[in-house]
Amino acid sequence: MFLEKHSHHRVMFEKNVISLRKMKQSNMNWEQLLSAKRFGMEQYEDTRSHERTEYQRDYDRLIFSSPFRRLQNKTQVFPLPGSVFVHNRLTHSLEVASVGRSLGESVARQLRERYPASGAHLEEIGAIVSAACLAHDLGNPPFGHSGEKAISTFFSEGKGACLREQVESEGGRWSDFTSFEGNANAIRLLMHQFRGRRKGGFAMTYATLASIVKYPYSSELSSGKNKFGFFASEEKDYCRIADDLGIRRLKDNPLHFARYPLVYLVEAADDICYQVMDIEDAHKLHLITTDRAIELFLGFFEGERRKRREEILTMVNDLNEQIAYLRTSVIGLLIEECASVFLANEEEILSGSFNGTLIRHLSQTTATAYNACSTFAVQNIYRSKDVLDIELAGYRIIGFLLEVFTDAIRKPDHAYSTLLLNRIPGQYETDADTLYGRLQSLVDFVSGMTDVYALDLYRKITGMGLPVV
């Protein structure tokens, strides 16, 4: 009896040792993860000497691109500004990139101290994260997050729902439309070879592309929550990138990868900016009093740190400058804590076992203050009249455009359809072989519009606005 029990424990111990050894062997590693290989240009070896690193070139390539410039006319939260300037997608993306660079550089410095002999380009983490932050919203449609919902509901509840049977009969993935995701659309925009464009799309580095994919799994795993990482059309290409970088594959069907480690830093930079900056914007629009804004921001600090900030506030008379000072302090604190969380959980992040976001693992005081800002924003900002009005307009405009253009690609020989299809730039393949491909080209067109362009096109098609003769 004793021998049997001893033997059983020994077998279990050996199994656990083997399991742990396999897990350790399958962990991601920085040498493989920080790859400067360019998508679509894998066979091309650049022997020239550059002043900029490959990741800095990613950043510059994005800054000078048309999709990035269009972000200046896309809603972030509040309607595009009148007399008071608030954030749009472009200013938000620039700020996220700035915070992301600080986060990445902080992590990089400490990783270099941790691994002094590593051959990985750890010093480039800040540049990689910054470039990914710059691109993280490129795929978002007009009219803020309501634009994503408008596209999804057109196919799930609206007139596009009748197309499901044909799309699926041709082998298309219907959930790509009913769970439309701006993050997945950003990856498509960067990787897809649109008609007339070069292979590899933007030809970004593998590391930058992987850093953008917040939800590295198929839309089939989205459960209707509009959270997934790539459309079926980009799935094989992402697999190639992920396998080359050594990202752990958790499931094959439906496809599910572990997160690329730097995604956590990109996500944290985004979380920090939208939560903090929305409070500042609300203050400028008089949706929140100065006292309440100060109260929310001071909640992040205790003891001497709080006392110091209260003293500085007495030296500043301008109310907007008071809020700006506190906003800067809060962002600095959140960068410091998120970097610490990342480094403390590096092993779990590299094994693909880390749960949640960096923000969810903040210290108690910081987490309480962050949640207070989040609760206030939901109750008083995101449900404000102006925000709801832009969402209602977005639903109407995007739904209408999808409806008329969907009819056009289904009946391309009709005279009216011809007029409409001639309005779509030639880079979009509205004559693709499958309905899935044609619908995707239409979604590419609509999601790439600015708020102003979508509204103008809506008015012209409905006859409410005519070109100036």
NORZIVEN-V734592 format. One record per residue. N is the residue number from 0. D_CENTER is the distance of its C-alpha to the mean C-alpha in whole Angstrom. Layout:
BEGIN
N_D_CENTER ; N_D_CENTER
END
This chain:
BEGIN
0_59 ; 1_57 ; 2_57 ; 3_55 ; 4_53 ; 5_52 ; 6_51 ; 7_49 ; 8_47 ; 9_47 ; 10_46 ; 11_43 ; 12_42 ; 13_42 ; 14_40 ; 15_37 ; 16_38 ; 17_37 ; 18_34 ; 19_33 ; 20_34 ; 21_32 ; 22_29 ; 23_29 ; 24_30 ; 25_27 ; 26_25 ; 27_22 ; 28_23 ; 29_22 ; 30_25 ; 31_23 ; 32_19 ; 33_20 ; 34_20 ; 35_21 ; 36_22 ; 37_20 ; 38_19 ; 39_22 ; 40_24 ; 41_25 ; 42_29 ; 43_29 ; 44_30 ; 45_29 ; 46_33 ; 47_32 ; 48_32 ; 49_29 ; 50_29 ; 51_25 ; 52_23 ; 53_21 ; 54_18 ; 55_19 ; 56_20 ; 57_16 ; 58_15 ; 59_18 ; 60_18 ; 61_15 ; 62_16 ; 63_19 ; 64_17 ; 65_18 ; 66_14 ; 67_14 ; 68_17 ; 69_16 ; 70_14 ; 71_17 ; 72_18 ; 73_15 ; 74_15 ; 75_13 ; 76_15 ; 77_19 ; 78_20 ; 79_21 ; 80_23 ; 81_27 ; 82_29 ; 83_27 ; 84_23 ; 85_20 ; 86_17 ; 87_15 ; 88_12 ; 89_13 ; 90_15 ; 91_12 ; 92_10 ; 93_13 ; 94_14 ; 95_11 ; 96_12 ; 97_15 ; 98_15 ; 99_13 ; 100_16 ; 101_18 ; 102_16 ; 103_17 ; 104_20 ; 105_21 ; 106_20 ; 107_22 ; 108_25 ; 109_26 ; 110_25 ; 111_27 ; 112_30 ; 113_29 ; 114_30 ; 115_32 ; 116_33 ; 117_30 ; 118_29 ; 119_25 ; 120_24 ; 121_23 ; 122_23 ; 123_20 ; 124_18 ; 125_17 ; 126_17 ; 127_14 ; 128_12 ; 129_13 ; 130_12 ; 131_9 ; 132_8 ; 133_9 ; 134_8 ; 135_4 ; 136_5 ; 137_8 ; 138_8 ; 139_9 ; 140_12 ; 141_15 ; 142_16 ; 143_13 ; 144_12 ; 145_15 ; 146_15 ; 147_13 ; 148_16 ; 149_18 ; 150_17 ; 151_17 ; 152_20 ; 153_22 ; 154_22 ; 155_23 ; 156_25 ; 157_26 ; 158_28 ; 159_26 ; 160_27 ; 161_30 ; 162_28 ; 163_27 ; 164_30 ; 165_30 ; 166_27 ; 167_27 ; 168_31 ; 169_30 ; 170_27 ; 171_24 ; 172_21 ; 173_22 ; 174_19 ; 175_16 ; 176_17 ; 177_18 ; 178_15 ; 179_13 ; 180_9 ; 181_7 ; 182_4 ; 183_8 ; 184_9 ; 185_8 ; 186_9 ; 187_12 ; 188_12 ; 189_13 ; 190_15 ; 191_17 ; 192_21 ; 193_21 ; 194_25 ; 195_26 ; 196_24 ; 197_24 ; 198_23 ; 199_20 ; 200_18 ; 201_17 ; 202_18 ; 203_16 ; 204_17 ; 205_16 ; 206_15 ; 207_12 ; 208_11 ; 209_11 ; 210_9 ; 211_6 ; 212_7 ; 213_6 ; 214_9 ; 215_12 ; 216_14 ; 217_15 ; 218_15 ; 219_19 ; 220_18 ; 221_15 ; 222_18 ; 223_17 ; 224_15 ; 225_12 ; 226_10 ; 227_10 ; 228_9 ; 229_12 ; 230_14 ; 231_18 ; 232_18 ; 233_16 ; 234_17 ; 235_20 ; 236_18 ; 237_16 ; 238_19 ; 239_20 ; 240_18 ; 241_17 ; 242_21 ; 243_22 ; 244_20 ; 245_21 ; 246_19 ; 247_20 ; 248_21 ; 249_21 ; 250_22 ; 251_23 ; 252_24 ; 253_21 ; 254_19 ; 255_17 ; 256_17 ; 257_16 ; 258_13 ; 259_13 ; 260_15 ; 261_13 ; 262_9 ; 263_11 ; 264_12 ; 265_8 ; 266_7 ; 267_11 ; 268_11 ; 269_8 ; 270_10 ; 271_13 ; 272_13 ; 273_12 ; 274_15 ; 275_17 ; 276_17 ; 277_17 ; 278_21 ; 279_22 ; 280_21 ; 281_23 ; 282_26 ; 283_26 ; 284_26 ; 285_29 ; 286_27 ; 287_28 ; 288_31 ; 289_31 ; 290_33 ; 291_30 ; 292_27 ; 293_29 ; 294_30 ; 295_26 ; 296_25 ; 297_29 ; 298_28 ; 299_26 ; 300_29 ; 301_32 ; 302_36 ; 303_36 ; 304_33 ; 305_33 ; 306_36 ; 307_35 ; 308_33 ; 309_35 ; 310_38 ; 311_35 ; 312_35 ; 313_38 ; 314_38 ; 315_36 ; 316_37 ; 317_35 ; 318_32 ; 319_29 ; 320_30 ; 321_30 ; 322_27 ; 323_25 ; 324_27 ; 325_26 ; 326_23 ; 327_23 ; 328_25 ; 329_22 ; 330_19 ; 331_22 ; 332_23 ; 333_19 ; 334_18 ; 335_22 ; 336_21 ; 337_18 ; 338_19 ; 339_22 ; 340_20 ; 341_19 ; 342_22 ; 343_24 ; 344_22 ; 345_22 ; 346_24 ; 347_22 ; 348_19 ; 349_21 ; 350_22 ; 351_19 ; 352_21 ; 353_19 ; 354_18 ; 355_16 ; 356_14 ; 357_15 ; 358_16 ; 359_18 ; 360_20 ; 361_21 ; 362_25 ; 363_27 ; 364_27 ; 365_24 ; 366_22 ; 367_25 ; 368_24 ; 369_20 ; 370_21 ; 371_24 ; 372_21 ; 373_19 ; 374_22 ; 375_23 ; 376_20 ; 377_20 ; 378_24 ; 379_24 ; 380_21 ; 381_19 ; 382_23 ; 383_24 ; 384_26 ; 385_24 ; 386_21 ; 387_22 ; 388_24 ; 389_21 ; 390_20 ; 391_23 ; 392_23 ; 393_20 ; 394_21 ; 395_25 ; 396_24 ; 397_21 ; 398_23 ; 399_26 ; 400_24 ; 401_23 ; 402_27 ; 403_29 ; 404_27 ; 405_27 ; 406_31 ; 407_31 ; 408_29 ; 409_32 ; 410_35 ; 411_34 ; 412_38 ; 413_39 ; 414_39 ; 415_37 ; 416_34 ; 417_35 ; 418_35 ; 419_31 ; 420_30 ; 421_32 ; 422_29 ; 423_26 ; 424_26 ; 425_27 ; 426_24 ; 427_23 ; 428_25 ; 429_26 ; 430_29 ; 431_28 ; 432_30 ; 433_28 ; 434_27 ; 435_24 ; 436_23 ; 437_25 ; 438_22 ; 439_19 ; 440_21 ; 441_21 ; 442_18 ; 443_17 ; 444_19 ; 445_18 ; 446_15 ; 447_15 ; 448_18 ; 449_18 ; 450_19 ; 451_22 ; 452_23 ; 453_22 ; 454_25 ; 455_27 ; 456_27 ; 457_27 ; 458_30 ; 459_32 ; 460_32 ; 461_33 ; 462_36 ; 463_35 ; 464_34 ; 465_36 ; 466_36 ; 467_38 ; 468_41
END
